Amino acid sequence: MHDSVWFEINKKPAVVIASSEFIDAAQRQADALGLPELRRVFVAHPIQDATDDQMRAKADAIVNEVIAALKN
């Protein structure tokens, strides 16, 4: 989150990508960092035990959402 805020402050588009387990925490952190509108995209939880193929599928599932967020 801190890195994405830094990029945004420096006029470089950024999107936070995190596990869906952290939706609420991400909003609280974005609020605390002074950028509540920080773009975020969440992948299905869990990711810790995911195989490489499962992680690729999770990434494939959100790639269009990440691109759309960067365009906003």
C-alpha positions as CSV (number, residue, x, y, z in Angstrom):
1,M,0.0,0.0,0.0
2,H,2.8,2.5,0.9
3,D,4.5,1.9,-2.5
4,S,1.3,2.4,-4.4
5,V,0.5,5.6,-2.5
6,W,4.0,6.9,-3.3
7,F,3.6,6.1,-7.0
8,E,0.2,7.8,-7.1
9,I,1.5,10.9,-5.3
10,N,4.3,11.0,-7.9
11,K,1.7,10.9,-10.7
12,K,2.5,7.3,-11.6
13,P,-0.6,5.1,-11.9
14,A,-0.6,2.2,-9.5
15,V,-3.0,-0.6,-8.5
16,V,-2.7,-2.6,-5.3
17,I,-3.3,-6.3,-5.8
18,A,-4.1,-8.3,-2.7
19,S,-6.0,-11.3,-1.5
20,S,-9.7,-10.9,-1.0
21,E,-9.1,-11.6,2.7
22,F,-7.7,-8.1,3.0
23,I,-10.5,-6.0,1.5
24,D,-11.4,-4.2,4.7
25,A,-7.8,-3.8,5.9
26,A,-6.9,-2.3,2.5
27,Q,-9.6,0.3,2.8
28,R,-8.5,1.2,6.3
29,Q,-4.9,1.4,5.2
30,A,-5.7,3.6,2.2
31,D,-7.7,5.9,4.5
32,A,-4.9,6.1,7.0
33,L,-2.4,6.9,4.2
34,G,-4.6,9.7,3.0
35,L,-5.6,8.2,-0.3
36,P,-8.9,6.5,0.2
37,E,-9.6,6.2,-3.5
38,L,-6.4,4.2,-4.1
39,R,-7.1,1.6,-6.8
40,R,-7.3,-2.0,-5.6
41,V,-8.0,-5.3,-7.2
42,F,-8.4,-8.5,-5.1
43,V,-7.7,-12.1,-6.0
44,A,-9.6,-14.9,-4.6
45,H,-8.4,-16.1,-1.2
46,P,-6.4,-18.1,-0.3
47,I,-3.2,-17.7,-2.2
48,Q,-0.6,-19.0,0.3
49,D,-1.3,-22.7,-0.6
50,A,-2.0,-22.1,-4.3
51,T,0.0,-24.0,-6.9
52,D,1.7,-22.1,-9.7
53,D,-1.1,-23.1,-12.1
54,Q,-3.7,-21.9,-9.6
55,M,-1.9,-18.6,-9.2
56,R,-1.8,-18.2,-12.9
57,A,-5.5,-18.8,-13.1
58,K,-6.1,-16.2,-10.3
59,A,-3.9,-13.7,-12.2
60,D,-5.7,-14.4,-15.5
61,A,-9.1,-13.8,-13.7
62,I,-8.1,-10.2,-12.7
63,V,-5.9,-9.0,-15.5
64,N,-8.7,-7.1,-17.3
65,E,-9.8,-5.5,-13.9
66,V,-6.2,-4.3,-13.3
67,I,-6.0,-2.8,-16.8
68,A,-9.3,-1.1,-16.3
69,A,-8.2,0.3,-13.0
70,L,-5.1,1.7,-14.5
71,K,-7.2,3.5,-17.1
72,N,-9.3,5.3,-14.5
